[in-house]
Amino acid sequence: MADAARLLPLLGVFLVFLPILWRPAQSSEADTAGGGVYLFTVWLVLIAAALFLSRLLSAPPSQDASGDEEPR
């Protein structure tokens, strides 16, 4: 999980810069409405992923019957 948290910013940068590679469908004008929806969706998904990972990483380590901590 810690590795996923470290890779999340790199995934975010890739997803945010991805619209630069898009080509307009039928016109020479940029599709700003679709790009804006895409960027806000990526932004919200990254926030949710960061929240999920932070909750997993801040949880106390689980212990088995012998009292030893489980490795993560």
C-alpha positions in Angstrom: 0.0 0.0 0.0 2.9 2.4 0.7 4.2 1.8 -2.8 0.7 2.6 -4.3 0.7 5.8 -2.2 4.1 6.8 -3.7 3.0 6.1 -7.2 -0.3 8.0 -6.9 1.2 11.4 -7.8 2.9 10.0 -10.8 -0.4 8.5 -12.0 -2.0 11.9 -11.4 0.5 13.8 -13.5 0.1 11.3 -16.3 -3.7 11.5 -16.2 -3.7 15.3 -16.0 -1.4 15.7 -19.0 -3.1 13.0 -21.1 -5.6 15.4 -22.7 -2.7 17.2 -24.4 -2.4 14.1 -26.7 -6.1 14.1 -27.6 -7.0 15.1 -31.1 -10.3 17.0 -31.9 -13.0 14.7 -33.3 -14.4 16.5 -36.3 -13.2 20.1 -36.0 -10.0 22.0 -35.5 -11.3 23.5 -32.2 -10.4 21.9 -28.9 -13.0 20.0 -27.0 -12.9 22.1 -23.8 -16.1 20.8 -22.3 -15.1 17.1 -22.5 -11.6 18.0 -21.3 -12.9 19.9 -18.3 -15.2 17.1 -17.3 -12.3 14.7 -17.7 -9.9 16.8 -15.5 -12.5 17.2 -12.7 -13.2 13.5 -12.8 -9.5 12.6 -12.6 -9.2 15.2 -9.7 -12.0 13.6 -7.7 -10.8 10.1 -8.3 -7.3 11.0 -7.2 -8.7 12.6 -4.0 -10.8 9.4 -3.3 -7.7 7.2 -4.0 -5.6 9.3 -1.6 -8.3 9.1 1.1 -8.6 5.4 0.7 -4.8 4.8 0.8 -4.3 7.1 3.8 -7.0 5.3 5.7 -5.3 1.9 5.0 -1.9 3.2 5.9 -3.0 4.9 9.1 -4.9 1.8 10.4 -3.2 0.1 13.4 -1.3 -3.0 12.4 -3.2 -6.2 12.9 -1.9 -8.9 15.2 -2.3 -12.6 15.1 -3.0 -15.0 18.0 0.7 -15.2 19.0 0.9 -11.4 19.4 3.2 -10.9 16.5 2.5 -8.1 14.1 1.7 -9.1 10.5 4.1 -7.8 7.9 2.5 -5.4 5.4 
